[in-house]
């Protein structure tokens, strides 16, 4: 009985190795992001919002909706996240609007849901479902047919919402009830309303109807209190671009009469009409021809920007007197000396309006800003200008500008600009000074790799095997000068025990070099926005970044899509570590090429020498076409990237005579399963490499087996078994027999989904475990597709398969719906002590199918968004499962809890010897196993693990919406002394014993001598 209690206590003792609250922010870091701002339409683009404080002062926040489906407010002072709200994946935020201390947002198809937030803290005030998502009308863009306005009543905070392009509702912000609703009776006449304006006398819905040649304006006037239709009118108009060729200006700071302005498609003139409750006004025309009008957010002042045929920009104002030209920006016409200009409007604390023009000068290699203020210079208006050193080689090009301004004197304007760039960066400039930069592009990482750092410079300088004898002698003499200091420091460390601690924070200010335990690494990541980063794992700071060039496609435009990052050279190979980024370049003319970028992992330097440090990083066109598959091989001559093109031809990088010869030697051992067949006829086909080259001079793998799926089943993901060290080949049981692990290096997990028709949502999923060498299905299971989505997460390591899915149904007594995790272990043979040497077994052997498996399902407390296993240097440490759950946490689950051999009865003595604990269907939600502590790690999509120098420790990097980094020790830090180990006491004890020996030795010698005399 005591023995059983001992093993049970030992099994649960691992919980004491969990992280402590004191380690938060010390051994880990968290970088919250909001995402790249959605700048395509004004209703989601960044804007400044001024909030009144209780003492009468004001402060600003930067509001934006992002491509990550987040509504957020940024602090313009420090650039931090003031607040953010994360919408569900199937509920896209499509518009927001601010008013006083409230921000209103609509989301979902057609504006299905309205939410009100406190603008300073982000607290959710109101959440109102306007219609079901299924009833939402789909438009392109999705913001079309949705608009927000605030009631103009003096004592009201109600919100007016246009949704589905034909329904207007007034929502009480206090009771959350719909005060009234109006549905357009002419919906069938193809009138799509897209703008909403509120005045004390009427609410106006403005939209377009399609005519044979162009679009025609339609307006409906509604009573603010009841929603009764006051009037409707179709304004004679001819609009070519329904998204950009008409604006609705509230003119609240003028005469209070809203107006519509549009560009006529027939003569390119600007026409406008005032809106009154009776809709009896007539359309008027302004002089001149214009090619474009731009909404700069100054509709309350009746102002907008119009571009003439030559591209020059004018600031126009609509008022009671008609349309007036307030200003024309000098040298704003289209020119090859500068880029196309961006125009933005902003207000100061007094409500005065400003207009900014921002552009990049090819001549001066700087960005320029011209700020126009109509109220200055005694009301005649003036423009102030300045240049600022925007770094286009680091941040790409400017995609959007938001303006905040203040008049510090009668002839001086202080402007703050928020720039959104093509690489996803968000910057705030105070005139010509950069205040802060947020690399929001990191919310869309497509490939990542951790790279080990070299030793500190003092140690690395010794690695010169090719130095002459004289150079080595001079270096050793120079090193000897520091020996006294080294000896003193060694003595101090030896006596006090002041060694490096595993729980000590990383020194981010130290030079980029490996620490004592290998915890500090460089994390190379590539984003979907065409940028490559080197992150310091100490604190997550950006060490270097490079914008990826388009090569020949730069003339026509295109995108660079990262696929994988490989460590091509490590510190063990000598010199600085190097990585190669595999991408696909998709040009605007639909041509696709495979491009490689080879850089120094420490500095971002182009290792091919084609691009300078201040230039775009240009890649190497490896394949003139798309890529089918790529992987890294460790050969005798080093690491080589292997790429397969659309014709299955093999391309190597680097491609030298040495790498070709080394690759030819390993060809018989290579087996590659590839997805083949058109949609609806998918197959998984295994390939082997022939030893002879094709007439093209390249190896072409030949199909050896085919796994055919039903027409309704499509391959969703392939998860190969990683190549990692295996310390133990088997598991010794309590009865002294051995289960030998099934370590087939060609195992691949295949996730498939079933759809009843093309384009339909999947009805169920399947998981196969396939031997990639001969196509044998080792394991197969059918899984439900919850909510029409095949959300299955799989990880495979050694002989251990773990997958997570959601079960929406109860199948019998004692079962319930919930998130399931299934643990499967595979062993050789058909019983204990059976060994087939699966790691070295030929694919032709009959023993490849001699497998026994153990399987067990458990219930997880939360859903999972990403999953991985820990990895260590030698594979000795027990592996944990690391998951990102729906509760915005990064959590670890010990393998002991997921052991499929956990007995369902009270464990016997033999089972306790194996540290098996009794089966419990529910995995405990232990807060001590939450690696992210109190951090809310939002939107994690991938988890990358990497070994440290300590065998006990694994590094964990989680990325998605946020970035999070930590380190874990699944089996405890068994290879490092405890921090409370008293080395000084040990040293003094040994010294005391040594002194006692020195004193006692002569006394004992004399005593023995006397005894001999008397004997």
Secondary structure as GFF3:
##gff-version 3
##sequence-region A 1 1015
A	DSSP	alpha_helix	2	12	.	.	.	ID=ss1
A	DSSP	three_ten_helix	13	17	.	.	.	ID=ss2
A	DSSP	three_ten_helix	21	23	.	.	.	ID=ss3
A	DSSP	beta_strand	29	31	.	.	.	ID=ss4
A	DSSP	beta_strand	47	52	.	.	.	ID=ss5
A	DSSP	beta_strand	58	65	.	.	.	ID=ss6
A	DSSP	beta_strand	70	75	.	.	.	ID=ss7
A	DSSP	beta_strand	81	86	.	.	.	ID=ss8
A	DSSP	beta_strand	93	99	.	.	.	ID=ss9
A	DSSP	beta_strand	102	107	.	.	.	ID=ss10
A	DSSP	beta_strand	113	118	.	.	.	ID=ss11
A	DSSP	beta_strand	124	129	.	.	.	ID=ss12
A	DSSP	three_ten_helix	133	135	.	.	.	ID=ss13
A	DSSP	beta_strand	147	150	.	.	.	ID=ss14
A	DSSP	beta_strand	159	163	.	.	.	ID=ss15
A	DSSP	beta_strand	167	171	.	.	.	ID=ss16
A	DSSP	beta_strand	178	183	.	.	.	ID=ss17
A	DSSP	three_ten_helix	187	189	.	.	.	ID=ss18
A	DSSP	beta_strand	191	198	.	.	.	ID=ss19
A	DSSP	beta_strand	203	210	.	.	.	ID=ss20
A	DSSP	beta_strand	215	222	.	.	.	ID=ss21
A	DSSP	beta_strand	229	239	.	.	.	ID=ss22
A	DSSP	beta_strand	246	249	.	.	.	ID=ss23
A	DSSP	beta_strand	259	263	.	.	.	ID=ss24
A	DSSP	beta_strand	270	274	.	.	.	ID=ss25
A	DSSP	beta_strand	284	285	.	.	.	ID=ss26
A	DSSP	beta_strand	290	294	.	.	.	ID=ss27
A	DSSP	three_ten_helix	299	301	.	.	.	ID=ss28
A	DSSP	beta_strand	303	308	.	.	.	ID=ss29
A	DSSP	beta_strand	313	319	.	.	.	ID=ss30
A	DSSP	beta_strand	322	328	.	.	.	ID=ss31
A	DSSP	beta_strand	342	347	.	.	.	ID=ss32
A	DSSP	beta_strand	353	361	.	.	.	ID=ss33
A	DSSP	beta_strand	366	373	.	.	.	ID=ss34
A	DSSP	beta_strand	382	388	.	.	.	ID=ss35
A	DSSP	alpha_helix	392	395	.	.	.	ID=ss36
A	DSSP	beta_strand	398	409	.	.	.	ID=ss37
A	DSSP	beta_strand	412	421	.	.	.	ID=ss38
A	DSSP	beta_strand	425	430	.	.	.	ID=ss39
A	DSSP	beta_strand	433	439	.	.	.	ID=ss40
A	DSSP	three_ten_helix	440	444	.	.	.	ID=ss41
A	DSSP	beta_strand	445	452	.	.	.	ID=ss42
A	DSSP	alpha_helix	457	460	.	.	.	ID=ss43
A	DSSP	alpha_helix	469	480	.	.	.	ID=ss44
A	DSSP	alpha_helix	483	496	.	.	.	ID=ss45
A	DSSP	beta_strand	521	527	.	.	.	ID=ss46
A	DSSP	beta_strand	531	536	.	.	.	ID=ss47
A	DSSP	beta_strand	542	547	.	.	.	ID=ss48
A	DSSP	three_ten_helix	551	555	.	.	.	ID=ss49
A	DSSP	beta_strand	558	569	.	.	.	ID=ss50
A	DSSP	three_ten_helix	571	573	.	.	.	ID=ss51
A	DSSP	beta_strand	578	587	.	.	.	ID=ss52
A	DSSP	beta_strand	592	600	.	.	.	ID=ss53
A	DSSP	beta_strand	620	623	.	.	.	ID=ss54
A	DSSP	beta_strand	627	635	.	.	.	ID=ss55
A	DSSP	beta_strand	638	645	.	.	.	ID=ss56
A	DSSP	beta_strand	650	653	.	.	.	ID=ss57
A	DSSP	alpha_helix	657	666	.	.	.	ID=ss58
A	DSSP	three_ten_helix	667	669	.	.	.	ID=ss59
A	DSSP	beta_strand	671	676	.	.	.	ID=ss60
A	DSSP	beta_strand	683	688	.	.	.	ID=ss61
A	DSSP	beta_strand	702	708	.	.	.	ID=ss62
A	DSSP	beta_strand	713	720	.	.	.	ID=ss63
A	DSSP	beta_strand	730	732	.	.	.	ID=ss64
A	DSSP	beta_strand	738	740	.	.	.	ID=ss65
A	DSSP	beta_strand	747	754	.	.	.	ID=ss66
A	DSSP	beta_strand	764	771	.	.	.	ID=ss67
A	DSSP	beta_strand	777	784	.	.	.	ID=ss68
A	DSSP	three_ten_helix	786	788	.	.	.	ID=ss69
A	DSSP	beta_strand	793	797	.	.	.	ID=ss70
A	DSSP	beta_strand	800	807	.	.	.	ID=ss71
A	DSSP	beta_strand	818	828	.	.	.	ID=ss72
A	DSSP	three_ten_helix	846	849	.	.	.	ID=ss73
A	DSSP	beta_strand	851	860	.	.	.	ID=ss74
A	DSSP	beta_strand	864	869	.	.	.	ID=ss75
A	DSSP	beta_strand	880	885	.	.	.	ID=ss76
A	DSSP	beta_strand	890	894	.	.	.	ID=ss77
A	DSSP	alpha_helix	909	913	.	.	.	ID=ss78
A	DSSP	three_ten_helix	927	929	.	.	.	ID=ss79
A	DSSP	beta_strand	940	947	.	.	.	ID=ss80
A	DSSP	beta_strand	954	960	.	.	.	ID=ss81
A	DSSP	beta_strand	963	968	.	.	.	ID=ss82
A	DSSP	alpha_helix	983	1014	.	.	.	ID=ss83
###
